[in-house]
Amino acid sequence: MFFSGHVLITLITCLVFCITANAQDLAVSLRSNAVKVDRLDSLDSSVYKLLGDFRLIMVGESHGTNEPAKFVIGLVKLLTDNGDSVQVGFEIPEDGMTKFLSEHTDSSIYSSEFFTREPMDGRENLAWVEMISTLSKNKRVKLFFFAGAISFSNPDGSKYYRVRSQIQKNPHYKTITLSGNIHNRILPHNGNGTMASLLKADKELNISDKLCSLGHIYKSGTMINNDGGGLKLKEVNNPDTVYSTSVDSDSYLFLFQDSALNQYSGVLYTKFVSAAKLVKDK
């Protein structure tokens, strides 16, 4: 999904400033409850204690970045090392990964249509290839792809439907998704239900208290994505906020005490964000 520069600024402002009404209280809570992360792809027991009881963990990202993909790798390893079976869904059309779904080899990831097409929004990158490759080798992991055309008036409806179906198919698995930050917001956006808000409200699934949605917040760095002006490398340098000044760590996880008041259940904070190299440029 593409966004204009104005919309992106609005989204970042909402993430950073509107997640809570009281920054002073948030600063205290961050200092007391944030779980520091030394390596995104190698997580320890404190993260399992924080996230291990959730059935669905939805990770958001700004497309064309490395950090959320690394975090998903680390999170899946942590869960499976603790005995969980995990299914991981990617915001990729299933028909864009036909070759991989047939052959299940590293070379078939690169040669699948999604990664051989002309890049559109930055997801067609080596971080996602590495993530799929790494996770496909874990015997306790199933992979699925949830973007694609199903007829819904709401663009997020098809994503919701595919993730919902996968959860119903494997109810004893923990589910992790990786998508753009908009899709995993637990409150509706512009009057439409997001993928996460629809899943949270689904009475048949009944996972509202077992759903954790993490928005990715960062201070500065680079990314390759499309804000409406074409796919390009961009530098970001966000102003200091309570997230960048309250915790003595370059990376951490934090869950809100009352997620009903926020766009996400919590945040994945990284001080730096780095552009993920496109597959076509490898």
C-alpha positions as CSV (number, residue, x, y, z in Angstrom):
1,M,0.0,0.0,0.0
2,F,1.3,3.4,-0.9
3,F,1.0,6.6,1.1
4,S,1.7,10.3,0.3
5,G,4.4,12.1,2.2
6,H,1.7,14.0,4.1
7,V,-0.1,10.8,5.1
8,L,3.2,9.2,6.2
9,I,4.0,12.2,8.4
10,T,0.5,11.9,9.9
11,L,1.0,8.2,10.5
12,I,4.4,8.7,12.2
13,T,2.9,11.5,14.3
14,C,0.0,9.3,15.4
15,L,2.4,6.5,16.2
16,V,4.8,8.7,18.2
17,F,2.5,11.2,19.8
18,C,-1.1,9.9,19.9
19,I,-0.5,6.4,21.2
20,T,-1.1,7.7,24.7
21,A,-2.5,10.9,26.1
22,N,0.0,11.3,29.0
23,A,3.6,11.2,28.0
24,Q,4.9,11.6,31.6
25,D,3.0,8.5,32.8
26,L,4.2,6.7,29.7
27,A,7.8,7.6,30.4
28,V,7.5,6.1,33.9
29,S,5.9,3.0,32.5
30,L,8.6,2.6,29.8
31,R,11.4,2.8,32.4
32,S,9.7,0.2,34.6
33,N,8.3,-2.2,32.0
34,A,10.2,-2.0,28.7
35,V,12.0,-5.3,27.9
36,K,15.4,-4.5,26.4
37,V,16.6,-6.3,23.3
38,D,20.3,-6.8,22.6
39,R,19.8,-8.6,19.3
40,L,16.6,-8.6,17.3
41,D,17.3,-12.1,15.8
42,S,18.3,-13.7,19.1
43,L,15.8,-13.0,21.9
44,D,16.0,-14.2,25.5
45,S,13.5,-15.5,28.1
46,S,12.4,-12.0,29.1
47,V,10.8,-11.7,25.7
48,Y,9.1,-15.1,26.0
49,K,7.7,-14.0,29.4
50,L,6.3,-10.9,27.7
51,L,4.9,-12.5,24.5
52,G,4.7,-16.2,25.0
53,D,1.1,-16.4,26.1
54,F,-0.3,-14.7,23.0
55,R,-1.9,-16.8,20.2
56,L,-1.5,-14.1,17.5
57,I,1.4,-11.7,17.4
58,M,1.2,-9.1,14.6
59,V,4.4,-7.3,13.7
60,G,4.2,-4.0,11.8
61,E,6.9,-2.4,9.7
62,S,7.7,0.4,7.4
63,H,8.4,-1.5,4.2
64,G,11.9,-1.7,2.9
65,T,13.5,-2.0,6.3
66,N,15.6,-4.8,8.0
67,E,14.7,-4.6,11.6
68,P,11.1,-6.1,11.8
69,A,12.2,-9.1,9.6
70,K,15.1,-9.8,12.0
71,F,12.7,-9.5,14.9
72,V,10.4,-12.1,13.4
73,I,13.3,-14.5,12.9
74,G,14.3,-14.1,16.5
75,L,10.7,-14.4,17.8
76,V,10.0,-17.6,15.9
77,K,13.2,-19.2,17.1
78,L,12.4,-18.2,20.7
79,L,8.9,-19.6,20.5
80,T,9.9,-22.9,18.8
81,D,12.9,-23.3,21.2
82,N,10.3,-23.2,24.0
83,G,8.3,-26.0,22.4
84,D,5.7,-24.0,20.5
85,S,4.5,-24.8,17.0
86,V,4.3,-21.6,15.0
87,Q,2.8,-20.5,11.7
88,V,4.1,-17.3,10.1
89,G,2.2,-15.2,7.6
90,F,3.6,-12.6,5.2
91,E,1.9,-9.7,3.4
92,I,2.6,-11.3,0.1
93,P,0.1,-12.7,-2.4
94,E,0.0,-16.5,-2.3
95,D,0.0,-16.7,-6.1
96,G,3.3,-14.6,-6.0
97,M,5.0,-17.5,-4.2
98,T,3.8,-20.4,-6.2
99,K,7.3,-21.6,-7.2
100,F,8.4,-21.6,-3.5
101,L,5.3,-23.4,-2.3
102,S,5.9,-26.1,-4.9
103,E,9.7,-26.5,-4.4
104,H,10.5,-25.2,-0.9
105,T,14.1,-24.3,-1.8
106,D,16.1,-21.2,-1.4
107,S,16.5,-20.7,-5.1
108,S,12.7,-21.0,-5.5
109,I,12.2,-18.0,-3.2
110,Y,14.4,-15.8,-5.4
111,S,12.7,-17.1,-8.5
112,S,9.1,-16.8,-7.2
113,E,7.0,-14.1,-9.0
114,F,6.9,-11.8,-6.0
115,F,10.6,-11.4,-5.9
116,T,11.2,-11.3,-9.6
117,R,8.6,-8.7,-10.4
118,E,9.5,-5.0,-10.6
119,P,9.6,-3.8,-7.0
120,M,6.6,-1.8,-5.9
121,D,6.8,-0.9,-2.3
122,G,10.0,-2.3,-0.8
123,R,8.8,-5.7,0.4
124,E,10.7,-7.3,-2.4
125,N,13.9,-7.3,-0.4
126,L,16.7,-9.6,0.8
127,A,15.6,-9.3,4.4
128,W,12.2,-10.9,3.5
129,V,14.0,-13.6,1.4
130,E,16.4,-14.4,4.3
131,M,13.4,-14.5,6.7
132,I,11.5,-17.0,4.5
133,S,14.6,-19.1,3.9
134,T,15.5,-19.3,7.6
135,L,12.0,-20.0,8.9
136,S,11.3,-22.6,6.2
137,K,14.1,-24.8,7.6
138,N,12.5,-24.9,11.1
139,K,10.4,-28.1,11.4
140,R,8.1,-26.6,13.9
141,V,7.1,-23.8,11.5
142,K,4.5,-23.5,8.8
143,L,4.6,-20.5,6.4
144,F,1.6,-18.8,4.6
145,F,1.0,-15.8,2.5
146,F,-2.0,-13.6,3.1
147,A,-2.1,-10.8,0.6
148,G,-4.0,-11.2,-2.6
149,A,-7.3,-10.7,-4.4
150,I,-10.5,-11.8,-2.6
151,S,-13.5,-9.6,-3.2
152,F,-14.0,-7.3,-0.3
153,S,-15.0,-3.7,-0.3
154,N,-12.5,-3.1,2.5
155,P,-8.9,-3.6,1.2
156,D,-8.0,-5.2,4.5
157,G,-10.9,-7.7,4.4
158,S,-9.0,-10.2,2.3
159,K,-6.0,-10.1,4.6
160,Y,-8.2,-10.6,7.6
161,Y,-10.0,-13.5,5.9
162,R,-6.8,-15.3,5.0
163,V,-5.2,-15.0,8.4
164,R,-8.5,-16.0,10.1
165,S,-8.7,-19.1,7.9
166,Q,-5.1,-20.0,8.8
167,I,-5.8,-19.7,12.5
168,Q,-8.8,-21.9,12.2
169,K,-6.9,-24.4,10.1
170,N,-4.1,-24.8,12.7
171,P,-5.8,-23.7,16.0
172,H,-3.0,-25.2,18.2
173,Y,-0.3,-23.2,16.5
174,K,0.8,-19.7,17.5
175,T,0.5,-17.3,14.6
176,I,2.8,-14.5,13.7
177,T,2.2,-12.0,10.9
178,L,4.4,-9.4,9.3
179,S,2.7,-6.5,7.4
180,G,2.8,-2.8,7.0
181,N,2.1,-0.8,10.2
182,I,-1.3,0.2,9.0
183,H,-2.7,-3.3,8.6
184,N,-1.9,-4.4,12.2
185,R,-3.4,-1.4,13.9
186,I,-6.1,-2.7,16.4
187,L,-8.3,0.3,15.9
188,P,-10.1,1.0,12.6
189,H,-8.4,3.4,10.1
190,N,-10.3,6.0,8.1
191,G,-13.6,4.4,8.9
192,N,-12.5,0.9,7.7
193,G,-11.6,-2.1,9.8
194,T,-7.9,-3.0,9.6
195,M,-6.7,-6.6,9.4
196,A,-5.9,-6.5,13.1
197,S,-9.1,-4.8,14.3
198,L,-11.2,-7.3,12.3
199,L,-9.4,-10.2,13.9
200,K,-9.7,-8.7,17.3
201,A,-13.5,-8.2,16.9
202,D,-14.1,-11.7,15.5
203,K,-16.3,-13.4,18.1
204,E,-15.9,-16.8,16.5
205,L,-12.1,-16.7,16.7
206,N,-12.4,-15.3,20.3
207,I,-8.8,-14.2,20.5
208,S,-9.2,-10.5,21.5
209,D,-7.3,-11.0,24.7
210,K,-4.7,-13.3,23.0
211,L,-3.8,-10.9,20.2
212,C,-0.7,-8.7,20.4
213,S,-0.1,-6.1,17.8
214,L,3.3,-4.4,17.7
215,G,3.9,-1.1,15.9
216,H,7.5,-0.4,14.8
217,I,8.8,3.0,16.1
218,Y,12.3,4.2,15.2
219,K,14.4,7.3,15.6
220,S,16.5,7.6,12.5
221,G,18.1,5.7,9.6
222,T,17.2,4.7,6.1
223,M,14.5,2.7,4.2
224,I,13.6,1.9,0.6
225,N,9.9,2.3,0.0
226,N,7.3,4.2,-2.0
227,D,5.5,7.2,-0.4
228,G,3.6,8.0,-3.6
229,G,6.6,9.4,-5.5
230,G,8.1,6.1,-6.6
231,L,10.3,3.6,-4.9
232,K,13.5,5.2,-3.6
233,L,16.0,5.3,-0.7
234,K,15.0,7.7,2.0
235,E,16.7,9.0,5.1
236,V,14.5,9.5,8.2
237,N,15.3,11.5,11.3
238,N,12.4,11.7,13.7
239,P,12.4,14.2,16.6
240,D,13.1,12.9,20.1
241,T,10.1,11.5,21.8
242,V,9.3,9.7,25.1
243,Y,10.2,6.5,23.3
244,S,13.7,7.6,22.3
245,T,14.6,9.2,25.7
246,S,13.0,7.0,28.4
247,V,14.8,3.7,28.0
248,D,18.6,3.2,28.0
249,S,18.6,0.7,25.1
250,D,18.8,0.9,21.3
251,S,16.0,-1.6,21.0
252,Y,13.2,-2.7,23.3
253,L,9.7,-4.1,23.5
254,F,6.9,-2.5,25.5
255,L,3.2,-3.4,25.9
256,F,0.6,-0.8,27.0
257,Q,-1.4,-1.5,30.1
258,D,-4.6,-0.5,28.4
259,S,-4.3,-1.3,24.7
260,A,-7.9,-0.3,24.1
261,L,-6.7,3.4,24.1
262,N,-3.9,2.8,21.6
263,Q,-3.4,2.0,18.0
264,Y,-1.3,-1.0,18.9
265,S,-1.0,-3.4,21.9
266,G,2.6,-2.3,22.2
267,V,5.7,-1.2,20.3
268,L,8.9,-2.6,18.9
269,Y,11.3,0.3,19.3
270,T,14.6,0.5,17.5
271,K,16.8,3.6,17.7
272,F,18.1,2.9,14.2
273,V,16.4,1.6,11.1
274,S,18.2,0.4,8.0
275,A,17.2,0.0,4.4
276,A,16.7,-3.5,3.2
277,K,18.5,-4.2,-0.1
278,L,16.1,-5.0,-3.0
279,V,16.5,-8.5,-4.5
280,K,16.9,-7.0,-8.0
281,D,20.0,-5.2,-6.7
282,K,21.7,-8.1,-5.1
